[in-house]
Amino acid sequence: MDELDRSLIALLRGNARMNVADLAHKLGVSRGTVTNRIRKLEDSQVIVGYTVKLRPEAEPDRIRAWMGVLVEGNQSRQVVVALLGEPGVSSLHDTNGRWDLLAELEARSMAELAQVLERVRLVSGIRGTETNIHLTTYR
């Protein structure tokens, strides 16, 4: 990946629906170059998909939470696989510091969140967790 690829990705992060002509204009390259770069980034799995970001207020009933996960010994791979298979885990991050992993959780109700937490606690290889409910996003 070179600087052009990084600039292209930055523009797509800001607006994944930006058309090829606008991307080419902003990058100072041809539309064909942009199309080829996007295809290569997709083929090499650098870009794995496109999504819609909603303001938290757009889904007022959606409950979001962050869970710090402490992994037992050298069982990180098994725990990651199990958490990626959990439908209540919307994203999973490897971290440094107090927690080995940081999971973003989503649920439609507190009862559903409790079920997600119960399933996660049963995952073999997890030594401990701490969950914080997401209240407000400022930026």
Secondary structure, DSSP 8 states (H G I E B T S, - for coil): --HHHHHHHHHHHH-TT--HHHHHHHHTS-HHHHHHHHHHHHHTTSS--------GGGSTT-EEEEEEEEE-TT-HHHHHHHHHT-TTEEEEEE--SS-SEEEEEEESSHHHHHHHHHHHHTSTTEEEEEEEE------
